[in-house]
Amino acid sequence: MSGVLRGVLAARSLLRAPAMSQRAGLTTKPAKEPVGAAETAISMTVFMIAILGPSGWVLANLESYKERK
């Protein structure tokens, strides 16, 4: 019985895909061009509007959303 079990386990290990190592594309070099203060302010403003805009709209119109028609 143990020989059959060993054979089954050996066959299963052969069918399994080989383990793949995943590597992230991380770099430790500094940026090629420094990011200026204006670019930083513009990008943060765009992200703030994109994230907080829809939720602010819903909260501002909450009473109209509560009404059942």
C-alpha positions as CSV (number, residue, x, y, z in Angstrom):
1,M,0.0,0.0,0.0
2,S,2.7,2.5,0.9
3,G,4.4,1.8,-2.5
4,V,1.2,2.7,-4.3
5,L,0.9,5.9,-2.2
6,R,4.5,6.9,-3.0
7,G,3.9,6.3,-6.7
8,V,0.8,8.5,-6.6
9,L,2.6,11.3,-4.8
10,A,5.5,11.1,-7.2
11,A,3.2,11.3,-10.2
12,R,1.4,14.4,-8.7
13,S,4.8,16.1,-8.1
14,L,5.7,15.6,-11.7
15,L,2.4,17.1,-13.0
16,R,2.8,20.3,-10.9
17,A,4.1,23.3,-12.7
18,P,7.6,24.3,-11.6
19,A,7.8,27.1,-9.0
20,M,8.2,30.5,-10.5
21,S,10.0,33.2,-8.6
22,Q,8.3,36.6,-8.9
23,R,10.5,39.7,-9.0
24,A,9.2,43.2,-8.8
25,G,10.7,45.8,-11.1
26,L,12.1,48.0,-8.4
27,T,14.8,50.6,-9.0
28,T,16.9,52.4,-6.4
29,K,18.1,55.1,-8.7
30,P,17.0,58.7,-8.2
31,A,14.6,60.3,-10.7
32,K,16.1,61.4,-14.1
33,E,14.4,64.8,-13.8
34,P,13.4,66.3,-10.4
35,V,9.6,66.9,-9.9
36,G,8.9,70.6,-9.3
37,A,6.6,72.1,-6.8
38,A,4.0,73.2,-9.4
39,E,3.8,69.7,-10.9
40,T,3.3,68.2,-7.4
41,A,0.6,70.8,-6.5
42,I,-1.3,70.1,-9.8
43,S,-1.1,66.3,-9.5
44,M,-2.3,66.4,-5.8
45,T,-5.2,68.7,-6.8
46,V,-6.3,66.4,-9.6
47,F,-6.1,63.4,-7.3
48,M,-8.0,65.2,-4.5
49,I,-10.8,66.2,-7.0
50,A,-11.0,62.7,-8.5
51,I,-11.3,61.1,-5.1
52,L,-13.2,63.6,-3.0
53,G,-15.4,65.1,-5.8
54,P,-17.9,62.2,-6.2
55,S,-18.2,61.6,-2.4
56,G,-18.7,65.3,-1.9
57,W,-21.4,65.3,-4.5
58,V,-23.2,62.4,-2.9
59,L,-23.0,64.1,0.6
60,A,-24.2,67.4,-0.8
61,N,-27.3,65.8,-2.5
62,L,-28.0,63.2,0.3
63,E,-31.5,64.5,1.0
64,S,-32.5,64.1,-2.6
65,Y,-31.2,60.5,-2.6
66,K,-33.2,59.7,0.5
67,E,-36.5,60.6,-1.2
68,R,-38.5,57.7,-2.6
69,K,-40.3,58.2,-5.8
